[in-house]
Amino acid sequence: MGLALLAGFCRLLDMTDKEEILEIIQRAPDEISMEEILETLKVLSALKEAERDSEQGNVVPHEEVKEMVPQWIAEFSGQKEHSKT
């Protein structure tokens, strides 16, 4: 079972964070690196935070996000977005 799938399964079982982490580590393949485990836990933490934000209504509407994407691309590529007039 993939680590992401296992994490979703743990949430369905309403496990505590500690129980979820222990379950993920216990079921991970023996060859998994410390870095892979840490990255998985970082992603799961971010997903949980996003889920909490969503439940609290702290979200940005889809249309606003679509308007923000060109700015993000420009910033990521090191370019300044030209102002729209």
Summary of the structure (lengths in Angstrom):
residues: 85
radius of gyration: 18.2
end to end distance: 52.0
largest distance: 57.6
contacts: 161
relative contact order: 0.08
helix: 68%
strand: 0%
